[in-house]
Amino acid sequence: MARFGGWFLMERLRRRSRVLGEMGRALRLFLPMTRDVLLRRYRPVPWAAFLWMLAALAYLVSPLDLIPDMLLMLGLVDDVVIVGWLLTRVDRRLKGYRIWRARREGGDPPSGEGRCDGERPP
């Protein structure tokens, strides 16, 4: 039984680390992607990524929460979970940009990522 519990815990941590990686990747790529879009270097514009990021920022600054921030830990956990979920959505919408950027820099697309739907060749 202890082995099962340890395996289960490790699997949950592994999944959480993947989500944290997606959140970090979205934050690292969003500003460079925005710059490339504004300078008209990257097309098509990933409007869904902009909308998800706008939703995350709006939730952070909005006084309305699912759980009020006055309930110290629960209110903060609520913000982290919802904004984290929104950032994973941003990351998924940046797949085409990651591929475009890797090709532009002369490298191969990140492993496991080929052409995405709607992407035009560089």
N, CA and C atoms as a LAMMPS dump frame, in Angstrom:
ITEM: TIMESTEP
0
ITEM: NUMBER OF ATOMS
366
ITEM: BOX BOUNDS ff ff ff
-5.0000000000000000e+02 5.0000000000000000e+02
-5.0000000000000000e+02 5.0000000000000000e+02
-5.0000000000000000e+02 5.0000000000000000e+02
ITEM: ATOMS id mol type element x y z
1 1 1 N 0.82 -1.192 0
2 1 2 C 0 0 0
3 1 3 C 0.865 1.257 0
4 2 1 N 1.99 1.234 0.721
5 2 2 C 2.875 2.39 0.776
6 2 3 C 3.47 2.678 -0.601
7 3 1 N 3.773 1.614 -1.357
8 3 2 C 4.304 1.804 -2.699
9 3 3 C 3.29 2.515 -3.579
10 4 1 N 2.043 2.088 -3.482
11 4 2 C 0.994 2.734 -4.278
12 4 3 C 0.884 4.201 -3.909
13 5 1 N 0.908 4.515 -2.624
14 5 2 C 0.808 5.901 -2.18
15 5 3 C 1.968 6.741 -2.686
16 6 1 N 3.192 6.194 -2.628
17 6 2 C 4.361 6.917 -3.125
18 6 3 C 4.288 7.119 -4.623
19 7 1 N 3.868 6.099 -5.359
20 7 2 C 3.75 6.211 -6.817
21 7 3 C 2.698 7.251 -7.185
22 8 1 N 1.572 7.218 -6.469
23 8 2 C 0.494 8.164 -6.735
24 8 3 C 0.958 9.594 -6.503
25 9 1 N 1.686 9.821 -5.411
26 9 2 C 2.199 11.152 -5.103
27 9 3 C 3.178 11.621 -6.175
28 10 1 N 4.075 10.735 -6.61
29 10 2 C 5.05 11.107 -7.641
30 10 3 C 4.35 11.431 -8.96
31 11 1 N 3.322 10.689 -9.294
32 11 2 C 2.579 10.949 -10.53
33 11 3 C 1.88 12.298 -10.47
34 12 1 N 1.301 12.624 -9.336
35 12 2 C 0.651 13.93 -9.179
36 12 3 C 1.661 15.064 -9.279
37 13 1 N 2.828 14.909 -8.673
38 13 2 C 3.869 15.927 -8.756
39 13 3 C 4.364 16.09 -10.194
40 14 1 N 4.492 14.978 -10.909
41 14 2 C 4.939 15.038 -12.295
42 14 3 C 3.931 15.809 -13.142
43 15 1 N 2.637 15.546 -12.934
44 15 2 C 1.61 16.278 -13.679
45 15 3 C 1.609 17.756 -13.314
46 16 1 N 1.802 18.06 -12.051
47 16 2 C 1.822 19.456 -11.625
48 16 3 C 3.026 20.181 -12.224
49 17 1 N 4.154 19.51 -12.304
50 17 2 C 5.333 20.156 -12.866
51 17 3 C 5.121 20.456 -14.345
52 18 1 N 4.393 19.603 -15.045
53 18 2 C 4.083 19.863 -16.453
54 18 3 C 3.224 21.117 -16.576
55 19 1 N 2.235 21.263 -15.708
56 19 2 C 1.371 22.442 -15.737
57 19 3 C 2.17 23.689 -15.395
58 20 1 N 3.041 23.605 -14.388
59 20 2 C 3.88 24.753 -14.039
60 20 3 C 4.797 25.121 -15.198
61 21 1 N 5.298 24.119 -15.908
62 21 2 C 6.124 24.381 -17.08
63 21 3 C 5.348 25.093 -18.172
64 22 1 N 4.103 24.674 -18.388
65 22 2 C 3.262 25.34 -19.386
66 22 3 C 3.001 26.791 -18.999
67 23 1 N 2.765 27.039 -17.719
68 23 2 C 2.509 28.403 -17.261
69 23 3 C 3.745 29.274 -17.476
70 24 1 N 4.901 28.775 -17.097
71 24 2 C 6.135 29.526 -17.268
72 24 3 C 6.451 29.79 -18.725
73 25 1 N 6.229 28.787 -19.555
74 25 2 C 6.488 28.939 -20.988
75 25 3 C 5.559 29.987 -21.59
76 26 1 N 4.301 30.004 -21.163
77 26 2 C 3.357 31.006 -21.671
78 26 3 C 3.813 32.407 -21.29
79 27 1 N 4.266 32.578 -20.054
80 27 2 C 4.712 33.894 -19.612
81 27 3 C 5.978 34.332 -20.347
82 28 1 N 6.903 33.391 -20.601
83 28 2 C 8.143 33.736 -21.304
84 28 3 C 7.913 34.064 -22.767
85 29 1 N 6.938 33.424 -23.4
86 29 2 C 6.731 33.611 -24.835
87 29 3 C 5.733 34.7 -25.18
88 30 1 N 4.867 35.071 -24.257
89 30 2 C 3.784 35.98 -24.61
90 30 3 C 4.293 37.354 -25.039
91 31 1 N 5.211 37.948 -24.304
92 31 2 C 5.714 39.278 -24.665
93 31 3 C 6.498 39.274 -25.982
94 32 1 N 7.419 38.315 -26.207
95 32 2 C 8.078 38.284 -27.517
96 32 3 C 7.093 38.051 -28.662
97 33 1 N 6.073 37.212 -28.417
98 33 2 C 5.065 36.971 -29.451
99 33 3 C 4.29 38.253 -29.733
100 34 1 N 3.946 38.991 -28.686
101 34 2 C 3.227 40.249 -28.871
102 34 3 C 4.067 41.229 -29.68
103 35 1 N 5.345 41.302 -29.378
104 35 2 C 6.244 42.184 -30.13
105 35 3 C 6.306 41.77 -31.601
106 36 1 N 6.429 40.472 -31.87
107 36 2 C 6.485 40.001 -33.254
108 36 3 C 5.178 40.254 -34.001
109 37 1 N 4.059 40.161 -33.3
110 37 2 C 2.764 40.451 -33.929
111 37 3 C 2.659 41.939 -34.252
112 38 1 N 3.043 42.787 -33.299
113 38 2 C 2.944 44.234 -33.515
114 38 3 C 3.884 44.717 -34.624
115 39 1 N 5.031 44.088 -34.741
116 39 2 C 5.98 44.44 -35.796
117 39 3 C 5.669 43.732 -37.122
118 40 1 N 4.57 42.993 -37.133
119 40 2 C 4.099 42.265 -38.314
120 40 3 C 5.093 41.224 -38.828
121 41 1 N 5.861 40.672 -37.909
122 41 2 C 6.777 39.597 -38.292
123 41 3 C 6.105 38.239 -38.189
124 42 1 N 5.115 38.131 -37.316
125 42 2 C 4.44 36.839 -37.121
126 42 3 C 2.976 36.963 -37.489
127 43 1 N 2.562 36.156 -38.412
128 43 2 C 1.163 36.01 -38.816
129 43 3 C 0.881 34.523 -38.924
130 44 1 N -0.217 34 -38.582
131 44 2 C -1.48 34.593 -38.177
132 44 3 C -1.447 35.022 -36.715
133 45 1 N -2.245 36.015 -36.401
134 45 2 C -2.32 36.533 -35.041
135 45 3 C -3.091 35.535 -34.176
136 46 1 N -2.493 35.08 -33.065
137 46 2 C -3.189 34.146 -32.17
138 46 3 C -4.15 34.884 -31.236
139 47 1 N -5.306 35.255 -31.772
140 47 2 C -6.267 36.038 -30.995
141 47 3 C -6.703 35.324 -29.724
142 48 1 N -6.816 34.006 -29.789
143 48 2 C -7.241 33.259 -28.598
144 48 3 C -6.232 33.43 -27.467
145 49 1 N -4.934 33.458 -27.78
146 49 2 C -3.917 33.657 -26.74
147 49 3 C -4.072 35.02 -26.097
148 50 1 N -4.346 36.043 -26.912
149 50 2 C -4.551 37.381 -26.36
150 50 3 C -5.781 37.415 -25.458
151 51 1 N -6.847 36.734 -25.862
152 51 2 C -8.071 36.734 -25.05
153 51 3 C -7.873 35.99 -23.732
154 52 1 N -7.177 34.841 -23.766
155 52 2 C -6.918 34.101 -22.531
156 52 3 C -6.036 34.914 -21.59
157 53 1 N -5.013 35.596 -22.14
158 53 2 C -4.134 36.413 -21.293
159 53 3 C -4.912 37.593 -20.712
160 54 1 N -5.762 38.196 -21.504
161 54 2 C -6.598 39.289 -21.013
162 54 3 C -7.506 38.809 -19.879
163 55 1 N -8.061 37.62 -20.026
164 55 2 C -8.909 37.053 -18.972
165 55 3 C -8.102 36.831 -17.692
166 56 1 N -6.867 36.337 -17.823
167 56 2 C -6.027 36.108 -16.639
168 56 3 C -5.704 37.421 -15.942
169 57 1 N -5.339 38.433 -16.711
170 57 2 C -5.023 39.736 -16.11
171 57 3 C -6.264 40.369 -15.477
172 58 1 N -7.4 40.246 -16.157
173 58 2 C -8.639 40.806 -15.617
174 58 3 C -9.016 40.116 -14.311
175 59 1 N -8.827 38.801 -14.239
176 59 2 C -9.161 38.089 -13.008
177 59 3 C -8.244 38.52 -11.864
178 60 1 N -6.973 38.743 -12.18
179 60 2 C -6.037 39.15 -11.135
180 60 3 C -6.365 40.519 -10.552
181 61 1 N -6.757 41.468 -11.394
182 61 2 C -6.99 42.825 -10.905
183 61 3 C -8.438 43.07 -10.491
184 62 1 N -9.326 42.17 -10.836
185 62 2 C -10.735 42.339 -10.518
186 62 3 C -10.987 42.169 -9.017
187 63 1 N -11.824 43.014 -8.441
188 63 2 C -12.167 42.84 -7.029
189 63 3 C -13.122 41.655 -6.815
190 64 1 N -13.724 41.157 -7.876
191 64 2 C -14.629 40.018 -7.773
192 64 3 C -13.845 38.718 -7.905
193 65 1 N -13.992 37.834 -6.951
194 65 2 C -13.311 36.54 -6.939
195 65 3 C -14.314 35.453 -6.615
196 66 1 N -13.953 34.223 -6.958
197 66 2 C -14.786 33.101 -6.526
198 66 3 C -14.718 32.97 -5.011
199 67 1 N -13.506 33.109 -4.466
200 67 2 C -13.316 33.083 -3.015
201 67 3 C -12.653 34.414 -2.652
202 68 1 N -13.261 35.214 -1.807
203 68 2 C -12.699 36.54 -1.472
204 68 3 C -11.282 36.436 -0.912
205 69 1 N -10.454 37.41 -1.262
206 69 2 C -9.072 37.422 -0.795
207 69 3 C -8.973 37.683 0.707
208 70 1 N -10.063 38.106 1.32
209 70 2 C -10.053 38.319 2.771
210 70 3 C -9.828 37.001 3.504
211 71 1 N -10.225 35.885 2.899
212 71 2 C -9.963 34.571 3.481
213 71 3 C -8.558 34.17 3.046
214 72 1 N -7.58 34.733 3.673
215 72 2 C -6.187 34.762 3.257
216 72 3 C -5.745 33.616 2.338
217 73 1 N -5.508 32.469 2.86
218 73 2 C -4.921 31.399 2.046
219 73 3 C -5.883 30.906 0.971
220 74 1 N -7.142 30.721 1.298
221 74 2 C -8.091 30.222 0.298
222 74 3 C -8.278 31.214 -0.847
223 75 1 N -8.319 32.48 -0.529
224 75 2 C -8.469 33.497 -1.563
225 75 3 C -7.284 33.548 -2.498
226 76 1 N -6.077 33.381 -1.967
227 76 2 C -4.876 33.386 -2.804
228 76 3 C -4.772 32.114 -3.626
229 77 1 N -5.117 30.984 -3.02
230 77 2 C -5.081 29.712 -3.752
231 77 3 C -6.066 29.768 -4.911
232 78 1 N -7.224 30.329 -4.683
233 78 2 C -8.228 30.495 -5.728
234 78 3 C -7.634 31.274 -6.907
235 79 1 N -6.949 32.381 -6.631
236 79 2 C -6.344 33.183 -7.7
237 79 3 C -5.279 32.396 -8.456
238 80 1 N -4.429 31.699 -7.727
239 80 2 C -3.352 30.935 -8.36
240 80 3 C -3.917 29.838 -9.256
241 81 1 N -4.915 29.139 -8.792
242 81 2 C -5.487 28.042 -9.578
243 81 3 C -6.145 28.57 -10.857
244 82 1 N -6.943 29.593 -10.744
245 82 2 C -7.657 30.094 -11.92
246 82 3 C -6.708 30.756 -12.915
247 83 1 N -5.794 31.581 -12.429
248 83 2 C -4.839 32.222 -13.335
249 83 3 C -3.913 31.166 -13.945
250 84 1 N -3.535 30.178 -13.179
251 84 2 C -2.718 29.08 -13.721
252 84 3 C -3.438 28.34 -14.826
253 85 1 N -4.696 28.057 -14.622
254 85 2 C -5.489 27.378 -15.654
255 85 3 C -5.56 28.233 -16.92
256 86 1 N -5.773 29.531 -16.753
257 86 2 C -5.837 30.43 -17.911
258 86 3 C -4.495 30.492 -18.636
259 87 1 N -3.39 30.484 -17.888
260 87 2 C -2.072 30.517 -18.533
261 87 3 C -1.773 29.236 -19.3
262 88 1 N -2.281 28.103 -18.832
263 88 2 C -2.091 26.878 -19.623
264 88 3 C -2.848 26.985 -20.942
265 89 1 N -3.973 27.667 -20.941
266 89 2 C -4.711 27.89 -22.195
267 89 3 C -3.926 28.808 -23.129
268 90 1 N -3.269 29.819 -22.564
269 90 2 C -2.423 30.706 -23.37
270 90 3 C -1.311 29.884 -24.013
271 91 1 N -0.667 29.033 -23.215
272 91 2 C 0.44 28.227 -23.73
273 91 3 C 0 27.345 -24.888
274 92 1 N -1.16 26.762 -24.791
275 92 2 C -1.648 25.906 -25.878
276 92 3 C -1.884 26.698 -27.157
277 93 1 N -2.262 27.946 -27.03
278 93 2 C -2.506 28.781 -28.211
279 93 3 C -1.215 29.318 -28.822
280 94 1 N -0.095 29.194 -28.113
281 94 2 C 1.186 29.679 -28.613
282 94 3 C 1.996 28.597 -29.32
283 95 1 N 1.402 27.457 -29.537
284 95 2 C 2.113 26.351 -30.18
285 95 3 C 2.646 26.758 -31.557
286 96 1 N 1.819 27.39 -32.353
287 96 2 C 2.244 27.827 -33.679
288 96 3 C 3.383 28.829 -33.604
289 97 1 N 3.343 29.714 -32.622
290 97 2 C 4.415 30.701 -32.457
291 97 3 C 5.713 30.019 -32.066
292 98 1 N 5.658 29.018 -31.18
293 98 2 C 6.876 28.296 -30.795
294 98 3 C 7.515 27.638 -32.003
295 99 1 N 6.702 27.04 -32.854
296 99 2 C 7.22 26.378 -34.055
297 99 3 C 7.831 27.418 -34.993
298 100 1 N 7.126 28.513 -35.226
299 100 2 C 7.615 29.576 -36.103
300 100 3 C 8.938 30.139 -35.584
301 101 1 N 9 30.364 -34.286
302 101 2 C 10.212 30.944 -33.692
303 101 3 C 11.398 29.99 -33.793
304 102 1 N 11.154 28.703 -33.575
305 102 2 C 12.236 27.717 -33.685
306 102 3 C 12.755 27.664 -35.12
307 103 1 N 11.873 27.688 -36.095
308 103 2 C 12.299 27.666 -37.497
309 103 3 C 13.043 28.942 -37.856
310 104 1 N 12.584 30.056 -37.345
311 104 2 C 13.212 31.35 -37.638
312 104 3 C 14.619 31.418 -37.061
313 105 1 N 14.804 30.808 -35.902
314 105 2 C 16.117 30.796 -35.267
315 105 3 C 17 29.688 -35.818
316 106 1 N 16.491 28.948 -36.799
317 106 2 C 17.302 27.921 -37.451
318 106 3 C 17.303 26.579 -36.767
319 107 1 N 16.451 26.404 -35.812
320 107 2 C 16.391 25.126 -35.111
321 107 3 C 15.186 24.317 -35.543
322 108 1 N 15.073 23.142 -34.962
323 108 2 C 13.906 22.306 -35.211
324 108 3 C 12.794 22.722 -34.263
325 109 1 N 11.544 22.463 -34.654
326 109 2 C 10.44 22.754 -33.721
327 109 3 C 10.631 21.955 -32.437
328 110 1 N 10.122 22.466 -31.313
329 110 2 C 10.223 21.718 -30.058
330 110 3 C 9.695 20.312 -30.23
331 111 1 N 10.294 19.365 -29.517
332 111 2 C 9.927 17.965 -29.691
333 111 3 C 8.442 17.749 -29.479
334 112 1 N 7.874 16.923 -30.333
335 112 2 C 6.456 16.603 -30.242
336 112 3 C 5.556 17.634 -30.881
337 113 1 N 6.126 18.645 -31.516
338 113 2 C 5.301 19.679 -32.122
339 113 3 C 5.637 19.791 -33.599
340 114 1 N 4.686 19.447 -34.417
341 114 2 C 4.829 19.636 -35.853
342 114 3 C 4.011 20.826 -36.251
343 115 1 N 3.513 20.808 -37.462
344 115 2 C 2.65 21.92 -37.895
345 115 3 C 1.35 21.894 -37.116
346 116 1 N 0.888 23.035 -36.776
347 116 2 C -0.416 23.108 -36.109
348 116 3 C -1.444 23.578 -37.117
349 117 1 N -2.696 23.372 -36.82
350 117 2 C -3.764 23.747 -37.739
351 117 3 C -3.722 25.226 -38.042
352 118 1 N -3.831 25.547 -39.285
353 118 2 C -3.91 26.937 -39.684
354 118 3 C -2.568 27.629 -39.815
355 119 1 N -1.492 26.921 -39.52
356 119 2 C -0.182 27.57 -39.615
357 119 3 C 0.276 27.609 -41.062
358 120 1 N 0.75 28.744 -41.464
359 120 2 C 1.297 28.894 -42.813
360 120 3 C 2.785 28.618 -42.781
361 121 1 N 3.33 28.048 -43.836
362 121 2 C 4.772 27.833 -43.855
363 121 3 C 5.506 29.166 -43.807
364 122 1 N 6.708 29.201 -43.183
365 122 2 C 7.455 30.46 -43.084
366 122 3 C 7.941 30.961 -44.424
